[in-house]
Amino acid sequence: MDITGFNWKYRLLCGLCAFLNFYASVSAESSCKLKAKFNLSGYRNVEKKKVVVGGMFPVHHRVASVNTNSSSVPVSQGCEGFNFRTFRWTQTMLFAIDEINKRRDLLPDTDLGYVIYDSCFTISKAVEGTLTYLTGQEEAVPNYRCGTGAPLAALVGAGGSDLSIATARILGLYYFPQVSYSSSCSVLDSKFQFPTFLRTIPNDVYQSEAMARLVLHFGWTWVGTIAADDDYGKYGIKAFKEQVEEAGVCISFSETLPKVSAPEDIRRIVKTVVESTAKIIVVFSSDVDLSPLIQELVQHNVTNRTWIASEAWVTSALINQPGVSSVLGGTLGFGLKRAEIPGLQSHLLNIDPYANPLTEEFWETAFNCTLDYGRALRLAEETSAAEHGGNTTLSRAVRGVPEGLCSGQESLEKLNNTYSDVTQLRLTYSVYKAVYTVAHALHNMEICEPGHGPFNNNNSCADITNFEPWQLMYYLKNVWFDVPHTKEPLFFKDGDVDGYYDIINWQVKGDGEVSYVTIGQFNSTAAPEAMMTINNASIVWNNDELETPRSVCSESCQPGTRKGIRQGEPVCCFDCIPCADGEISNVTDARECIQCTEDYWSNAARDTCVPKTIEFLDFSEPLGITLMMISAFGALITLAVGMVFLVNLGTPLVKANDPVLSFSLLFSLVVTFLSSIVFLGEPQAWSCMTSQVGLALGFALCLSSIMGKAAVLMLRARVLKAARSKAKATAKAAAQAAAADTSPDVIVTKGNINNNDAVTTGNGDVDSLRPAHQRVLAAIATLIQAVACTVWLIIIPPHPVKNRAAQNIKIILECDQGSVVFICCVFGYDILLALLAFIFSFMARKLEDHFSEAKCLTFGMLVFFIVWSSFVPAYLSTRGKFMVAVQIFAILASSFGLLACIFLPKCYVLLVKPEYNTEEIMQTRSKPRDGTGTGTSASLATAATEVEATTGTVDN
């Protein structure tokens, strides 16, 4: 700022005002009058002083209520509610000025005077005191300093932040220095609004940060806030909220304490505190504003809460009253740096009760008596009248020393209140530093050498007996000294000091008294991780609990769950939702679950991704062993049947069933039995190809062999049917001819014709399909399947894959068929062969011989279709290794069905009834009930011979 320009403007303004005032007094003297006379109390000592230091302290809690009726002349209000704590601050300033005046190394040639006013903790009184101080007389005249006394140095005050804001705006108009000892509101750090404001108390920005760090240190995420209805409370709690909410802490409730007594509001706040689930309550308020709420909380016995106190009330005796320990025990708060001030207690205990009206009020309030004899006498008379029914006559003895009269000799040492308590000198120490700050600035001004001064006018110095406020402001901004007794360095950074706080714990002693125990510190100049140090073990919480209280809207979500925000509620209120299958959370209070990678799955606790279970039908497990044994058993049985057929190769039964096709059928069944074993074990490229191709080819050979057998039987049945029809027609014609011819030599009967059905099997001229044809048919059918399988293997062969989709928790190792088209074609071809075989065998089912080959084939194919029809739904309804088991079971069941239906009757004859294995038995057939026959597979070959013989007989 341009000091010279400001000085010029200031002088011009003063001259203009003086001229206007003089002009007004001359031209309209009758209209110039004093508008008000302020009613201020305090201390004043300016006689024969070189420099005067101002002071302002809220010695009273409030202004006294007065009649607001405008029909009478308004008067300046008085104050009520004496505050012993702030009166100690006032005495500390007097003590510091007296100590400075006695020193020879500080302002040796200057005696400091003082003017101290009571602000009554009210803005209006603070403004009154500021105007009076600047004017220099009780009748305040703005813009004027009346009188020729010592120059004003600076104002130490004015108490709370609201008061200092009001006074700083006025003092800033004149660039008049103000050094505050207790106004910590962050709004005061604006040098644009408050250019001359400095303070020896840390900025609330530091305190808000310290409170936020404290809440985060203990993991509290659900807190309530209460703030005074002033700038101190509003700005302090606002900064606190911003920091904790950014860190994820939620505010359960936010209440404001009324400045004026409002019982309804206090009861509402108490109800909010009781109903809230928040166990931590942060309070940014002065002790005066907070006191009514604490009294109401004590009446409602609101316990089990931990209170976080700001520096304004953490060690206040106004709050620490008897009975509050149950409510406020365990409180944590931030106190200013504590110090010992030698000589202060002696000064406090040796004040003169008659020296000043303010001191008299203190004495009367402290000892509950009066120093005014007349008032004591009146009080005694009123008391006597009340006790004696209106008789106000007092004895001479009573008139000599009325009851309630102070002697002035009462002992302050025996006074048990906050005034004489010097164990917690925190704000008192701040007052002490503020006074010394002004003294050192004046000292630096006093010792300035001409020509080496700081001012632009030829490096001039200021005259300590006649200086301007802005000149002292320069020295105050640049002051740097060590505070007496504590050696604490004091300097300003843009009018502020570093933030240092003691963390205080309210611990209840055995007698119910509260002791203030320092359990940590906060230092704003330290590294971020070292700013706050706390000894958690030394903390005693509410109700003497040693365990840290919890204050959360919802308990932390453990690993395996995630937060589910409740609609319309703060983010700290949430539900813990278990992670879905395949997702995990491995941290507390996870906002989202993490998806496991494709080869991993969540464990039961949903906090770790574990490898998925690899599943396949292994050889070593019981199911695999069982299926393998059944497959091997089936293959051995089939080989055994083959051995039986090989041993009986030349017998009629074996020869009648085309041995080559029988052996190819048995071989194919061995292949299907053994191919089922390849389905077991971990799928490999070779096993996938072998199992599918082997199964397809095995069934193709099996079904083509059956088809070859059935085709021959079908053709035989058709030939037999044609031959029988022809025989019947011939017999009918012969009968008609016999009826016409009466020759007794020829006799034709129906029985003669029917009894000739027995024919031999040696003649195979009726078979249009020779054994070679059957074998070629089976080979071609099998070859077609082989070609299809070869193309399949070359183009898109089956291969092993990891099936992750079938089951979430498992990876199923299985064979991918490569191409759906190919596998459908391959096994569709097998189905076609099966259908043809079944149709052929079904059409030949009525062939009658001792061993009904066609019926065996028909039953075998029915079993085949039943097994595989059941397989499809069973296969589709299973997962994992059981799909393979179902497929193997279908292969084994169909193979066993074919083996049993086709070869069991033959083996029965070959092994159990070998006497039936003869040409005669094979040709013999039983007579049907209707006397007709359809013929047998063995007799079909001689049907034509029978017809010819019958015809010849008739002709003869």
Secondary structure, DSSP 4 states (H G I P E B T S, - for coil): --HHHHHHHHHHHHHHHHHHHHHHHHH-GGG----------EEEE-TT-SEEEEEEE--EEEEPP----TTS------EEEE-HHHHHHHHHHHHHHHHHHH-SSSSTT--EEEEEEE-TT-HHHHHHHHHHHHHTSSS--TT---SSSPPEEEEE--SSHHHHHHHHHHHHHTT--EEESS---GGGG-TTT-TTEEESS--HHHHHHHHHHHHHHTT--EEEEEEESSHHHHHHHHHHHHHHHHTT-EEEEEEEE-SS--HHHHHHHHHHHHH----EEEEE--HHHHHHHHHHHHHTT--S-EEEE-TTTTT-TTTS-TT-HHHHTT-EEEEPPP---TTHHHHHHT--TTS-HHHHHHHHHHHT-BS-HHHHHHHHHHHHHHHTTT-----HHHHHS-TTB--S---STT--STTT--TT-SHHHHHHHHHHHHHHHHHHHHTPPTTS-SBTTTTB--BTTB--HHHHHHHHHT-EEEPTTT--EEE-BTTB---EEEEEEEEE-TTS-EEEEEEEEEETTS-GGGSEEE-GGG---GGG--SPP---SSPPPPTTEEEEEPTTS-TT-EEEEEPPTTEE--STT-SSPEEPPTTEEE-TTSSSEEEPEEE---TTSHHHHHHHHHHHHHHHHHHHHHHHHHHTTTSHHHHTT-HHHHHHHHHHHHHHHHHHHHTSSS--HHHHHHHHHHHHHHHHHHHHHHHHHHHHHHHHHHHHHHHHHHHHHHHHHHHHHHHH---TT----HHHHHGGG---SS--TT-SS-HHHHHHHHHHHHHHHHHHHHHHHHHS--EEEEE-SS-TTEEEEEEE-S-HHHHHHHHHHHHHHHHHHHHHHHHTTT--SSS-HHHHHHHHHHHHHHHHHHHHHHHHT--THHHHHHHHHHHHHHHHHHHHHHHHHHHIIIII-GGG-SHHHHH--PPPTTS-----TTTGGGHHHHHHHHHHHHH-
